[in-house]
Amino acid sequence: MTDSAPLPDANWPVLQPGWVWLCGAGPGDPGLLTLHALNALRQADVIVYDALVEPAILDWAKPGAETIYAGKRGGKPSAKQRDISLRLVELAEAGKRVLRLKGGDPFVFGRGGEEAQTLVQHGVPIRIIPGISAGIGGLAYAGIPVTHRDVNQSVTFVTGHDQSGETPSSLDWAAISRGSQVIVIYMGIKHIARIAAALVDAGRALSEPVAIVTEATTPSQRVLETTLGTIEADIASSGIEPPAIICVGRSVLMRQVLDWQSLATGAAPRNTDPLGRGRPAESA
């Protein structure tokens, strides 16, 4: 799509040789890309992209741009993070205009901070371009608001595994369970049995609503609605695989009325009052 219309008139930043722009590509749907990201794609000499970047987005690169895959997927052969960071340094030092394109937002469980730190340590100038994180945008496409006045005044985002691939030992699940009505878990399917047990042990009900969204915002999106008590068995029987976003909390119930993609096909809401309020929420 390099022959498409120019960007609206504005003082768009110029990607200079020797710079690296770390950019979020959003959760999947190319339409969720920001204009700054599109501006970067049209200038970059080299695009280093990860496994969660929708391939169609690369079609917007300028003619002749080099694309380098640097995806990391749990349990599969992947480039080492240190090698990816140093490759960005090498490309910048060669005078390339470098775009590091990452799924979601580069600073939300995307190792963008690590890569930016390495670049700065090597004297490489950078620009950060935020993107829509799957923990917000992906759930919105599933009809699940991460905040709702009648449900929650807090939301906590956590990762389901750390650098070792295990459930992060630094997370206090009891405190998270008590302190946040809604919990959004990235990369949590592998350890969901342990996570669900920890939340139940901390006082969350076995009947607590849970949603798992895979391939979020893409035509292949799937949503599994379940509970903390049945989540392990339901995931196994459904065949759902990562990458996925997991949402724990009553906001999942809002999908019964806000599943907008189903509504667009003419389907009726399953329940127009999933929270049992008896009336719609009033405006502020």
C-alpha positions as CSV (number, residue, x, y, z in Angstrom):
1,M,0.0,0.0,0.0
2,T,3.0,2.3,-0.5
3,D,1.1,4.1,-3.3
4,S,-1.8,5.1,-0.9
5,A,-2.7,8.7,-0.1
6,P,-0.3,10.8,1.9
7,L,-0.7,11.3,5.6
8,P,-2.7,14.4,6.7
9,D,-0.8,17.6,6.8
10,A,1.2,17.7,10.0
11,N,4.8,18.1,11.2
12,W,5.5,14.4,11.0
13,P,8.9,13.3,12.5
14,V,11.6,12.2,10.1
15,L,13.3,8.9,10.7
16,Q,17.0,9.8,10.3
17,P,19.8,7.4,9.3
18,G,21.3,5.9,12.4
19,W,18.1,6.1,14.4
20,V,16.0,3.3,15.8
21,W,12.3,3.8,16.3
22,L,10.6,1.3,18.7
23,C,7.0,1.1,17.6
24,G,3.9,-0.7,18.7
25,A,2.0,-2.4,15.9
26,G,-1.2,-2.9,18.0
27,P,-2.9,-6.2,18.8
28,G,-3.4,-7.4,15.2
29,D,-6.0,-5.5,13.2
30,P,-3.9,-3.3,10.8
31,G,-6.5,-0.6,11.3
32,L,-5.4,-0.2,14.9
33,L,-2.0,1.0,13.8
34,T,-1.2,4.6,14.7
35,L,-0.4,7.3,12.1
36,H,3.1,7.6,13.7
37,A,3.6,3.9,13.0
38,L,2.5,4.3,9.4
39,N,4.8,7.3,9.0
40,A,7.7,5.1,10.3
41,L,6.8,2.2,8.0
42,R,7.0,4.6,5.0
43,Q,10.5,5.7,5.9
44,A,12.4,2.8,7.4
45,D,15.2,1.1,5.5
46,V,15.0,-1.9,7.8
47,I,12.1,-3.3,9.8
48,V,12.8,-5.7,12.6
49,Y,9.5,-7.3,13.5
50,D,8.3,-9.8,16.1
51,A,6.0,-12.8,16.0
52,L,2.8,-10.9,17.0
53,V,2.9,-8.3,14.1
54,E,0.2,-8.9,11.6
55,P,2.0,-9.7,8.3
56,A,-0.3,-7.4,6.3
57,I,1.2,-4.4,8.2
58,L,4.5,-5.0,6.5
59,D,2.8,-4.4,3.1
60,W,2.8,-0.7,4.1
61,A,6.6,-0.5,4.2
62,K,8.4,1.6,1.6
63,P,9.6,-0.2,-1.6
64,G,12.9,-2.0,-1.1
65,A,12.8,-2.0,2.7
66,E,14.5,-4.9,4.3
67,T,12.4,-7.0,6.7
68,I,14.0,-9.1,9.5
69,Y,12.0,-11.5,11.6
70,A,13.0,-11.5,15.2
71,G,10.0,-13.2,16.9
72,K,10.1,-14.8,20.3
73,R,7.6,-17.5,21.1
74,G,7.5,-19.4,24.4
75,G,8.6,-23.0,24.1
76,K,9.8,-22.6,20.5
77,P,13.3,-21.8,19.0
78,S,13.7,-18.1,19.2
79,A,16.4,-15.4,18.9
80,K,17.9,-14.4,22.2
81,Q,16.8,-11.0,23.4
82,R,20.4,-9.8,23.8
83,D,21.1,-10.8,20.2
84,I,18.1,-8.9,19.0
85,S,19.1,-5.8,20.9
86,L,22.6,-5.8,19.6
87,R,21.4,-6.4,16.0
88,L,19.4,-3.2,16.3
89,V,22.6,-1.4,17.4
90,E,24.5,-2.9,14.5
91,L,21.9,-1.8,12.0
92,A,21.8,1.7,13.4
93,E,25.6,2.0,13.4
94,A,25.6,1.0,9.7
95,G,23.6,4.2,9.0
96,K,20.2,2.5,8.5
97,R,16.8,4.0,9.3
98,V,15.6,1.2,11.6
99,L,12.1,0.4,12.7
100,R,11.7,-2.1,15.5
101,L,8.1,-3.2,15.1
102,K,6.5,-5.0,18.1
103,G,3.0,-6.4,18.6
104,G,0.8,-4.4,21.0
105,D,2.7,-1.7,22.8
106,P,6.5,-2.0,23.1
107,F,6.6,-1.0,26.8
108,V,3.8,-3.4,27.9
109,F,5.4,-6.9,28.4
110,G,7.1,-6.4,25.1
111,R,10.8,-6.1,26.1
112,G,10.8,-2.7,24.5
113,G,12.4,-1.1,27.6
114,E,15.2,-3.6,27.5
115,E,15.9,-2.9,23.8
116,A,15.7,0.9,24.3
117,Q,18.1,0.7,27.2
118,T,20.7,-1.3,25.1
119,L,20.4,1.3,22.3
120,V,20.9,4.2,24.6
121,Q,23.8,2.5,26.3
122,H,25.4,2.3,22.8
123,G,24.7,5.9,22.0
124,V,22.0,5.1,19.4
125,P,19.2,7.8,19.2
126,I,15.7,6.4,19.7
127,R,12.1,7.3,19.4
128,I,9.3,5.5,21.2
129,I,5.9,5.1,19.4
130,P,3.3,3.5,21.7
131,G,0.7,1.1,20.4
132,I,-2.6,-0.3,21.5
133,S,-1.9,-3.1,23.9
134,A,-3.7,-6.5,23.5
135,G,-4.8,-6.3,27.1
136,I,-7.0,-3.3,26.3
137,G,-7.7,-3.4,22.6
138,G,-7.9,-7.2,22.3
139,L,-10.5,-7.4,25.1
140,A,-12.4,-4.5,23.6
141,Y,-12.7,-6.5,20.4
142,A,-14.1,-9.3,22.5
143,G,-16.7,-7.0,24.0
144,I,-15.0,-6.8,27.4
145,P,-14.3,-3.4,28.9
146,V,-11.4,-3.5,31.3
147,T,-13.1,-0.8,33.4
148,H,-16.8,-0.3,34.0
149,R,-18.2,1.9,36.8
150,D,-20.5,-0.9,38.1
151,V,-17.8,-3.5,38.1
152,N,-14.3,-2.1,39.0
153,Q,-12.3,0.9,40.0
154,S,-9.0,-0.9,39.4
155,V,-7.5,-3.2,36.9
156,T,-4.1,-5.0,37.2
157,F,-2.0,-6.2,34.3
158,V,0.4,-9.1,34.9
159,T,2.5,-11.5,33.0
160,G,2.0,-15.2,33.3
161,H,5.7,-16.1,33.0
162,D,9.0,-14.4,33.7
163,Q,12.4,-14.7,31.9
164,S,12.8,-18.3,33.2
165,G,9.5,-19.3,31.6
166,E,7.9,-19.9,35.0
167,T,5.2,-18.1,36.8
168,P,6.8,-14.9,38.2
169,S,7.9,-15.6,41.8
170,S,7.8,-11.8,42.5
171,L,4.1,-11.6,42.0
172,D,2.0,-11.6,45.2
173,W,-1.1,-13.3,43.9
174,A,-2.9,-12.8,47.2
175,A,-2.3,-9.1,47.2
176,I,-3.3,-8.9,43.5
177,S,-6.5,-10.8,44.2
178,R,-7.5,-8.6,47.1
179,G,-6.5,-5.3,45.5
180,S,-7.9,-5.5,42.0
181,Q,-11.4,-6.4,40.9
182,V,-10.2,-7.2,37.3
183,I,-7.0,-8.9,36.4
184,V,-5.6,-9.1,32.9
185,I,-3.0,-11.8,32.3
186,Y,-0.6,-11.8,29.4
187,M,1.1,-15.0,28.4
188,G,-0.7,-17.0,31.0
189,I,-2.1,-20.2,29.4
190,K,0.9,-22.4,30.1
191,H,0.6,-21.8,33.9
192,I,-3.1,-21.1,34.1
193,A,-3.8,-24.0,36.5
194,R,-1.2,-22.6,39.0
195,I,-2.5,-19.0,38.6
196,A,-6.1,-20.0,39.0
197,A,-5.3,-22.0,42.1
198,A,-3.4,-19.1,43.6
199,L,-6.3,-16.7,43.0
200,V,-8.8,-19.1,44.5
201,D,-6.5,-19.7,47.5
202,A,-6.5,-15.9,47.9
203,G,-10.3,-15.8,48.1
204,R,-11.6,-15.5,44.5
205,A,-14.6,-17.6,43.9
206,L,-14.5,-20.7,41.8
207,S,-17.4,-19.2,39.9
208,E,-15.4,-16.0,39.0
209,P,-15.9,-15.2,35.3
210,V,-12.9,-15.6,33.1
211,A,-12.4,-14.9,29.4
212,I,-9.5,-16.1,27.2
213,V,-9.1,-14.2,23.9
214,T,-6.7,-15.6,21.2
215,E,-5.7,-14.1,17.9
216,A,-7.3,-10.9,19.3
217,T,-8.6,-8.4,16.8
218,T,-7.9,-10.6,13.8
219,P,-10.4,-12.6,11.6
220,S,-9.2,-15.7,13.6
221,Q,-10.1,-14.3,17.0
222,R,-11.6,-16.8,19.4
223,V,-13.1,-16.1,22.8
224,L,-13.6,-18.7,25.5
225,E,-15.8,-17.8,28.5
226,T,-15.3,-19.9,31.5
227,T,-14.6,-19.6,35.3
228,L,-11.7,-20.0,37.6
229,G,-13.0,-23.4,38.7
230,T,-13.2,-24.8,35.2
231,I,-10.7,-22.9,33.2
232,E,-8.0,-25.6,33.0
233,A,-10.4,-28.2,31.7
234,D,-12.2,-25.8,29.4
235,I,-8.9,-24.7,27.8
236,A,-7.9,-28.3,27.3
237,S,-11.2,-29.3,25.7
238,S,-11.4,-26.2,23.5
239,G,-8.0,-26.6,22.0
240,I,-7.3,-22.9,22.5
241,E,-3.6,-22.1,22.2
242,P,-1.4,-19.1,23.0
243,P,-0.8,-16.3,22.4
244,A,-3.8,-15.2,24.4
245,I,-5.1,-12.6,26.8
246,I,-6.9,-13.8,29.9
247,C,-9.3,-11.5,31.8
248,V,-10.5,-12.4,35.3
249,G,-13.4,-10.5,36.9
250,R,-17.0,-9.5,36.5
251,S,-16.3,-7.2,33.6
252,V,-16.2,-10.5,31.5
253,L,-20.0,-10.6,32.0
254,M,-20.4,-7.4,30.0
255,R,-19.6,-9.5,26.9
256,Q,-23.1,-10.9,27.2
257,V,-24.4,-7.5,26.0
258,L,-21.3,-5.9,24.4
259,D,-20.2,-8.6,22.0
260,W,-20.4,-6.0,19.2
261,Q,-19.0,-8.3,16.5
262,S,-21.9,-10.7,17.0
263,L,-24.3,-7.9,17.2
264,A,-23.1,-6.6,13.8
265,T,-24.3,-9.9,12.3
266,G,-27.8,-9.4,13.7
267,A,-27.5,-11.6,16.8
268,A,-29.4,-10.5,19.9
269,P,-27.6,-9.8,23.1
270,R,-27.5,-12.8,25.4
271,N,-28.4,-10.6,28.4
272,T,-29.0,-6.9,28.5
273,D,-28.5,-6.7,32.2
274,P,-25.5,-9.0,33.0
275,L,-24.7,-7.3,36.2
276,G,-28.2,-7.5,37.6
277,R,-28.6,-3.7,38.0
278,G,-32.1,-3.7,36.6
279,R,-31.4,-0.4,34.7
280,P,-28.7,1.0,32.4
281,A,-25.8,2.8,33.9
282,E,-26.4,6.5,34.2
283,S,-24.2,9.2,32.6
284,A,-21.8,10.9,34.9
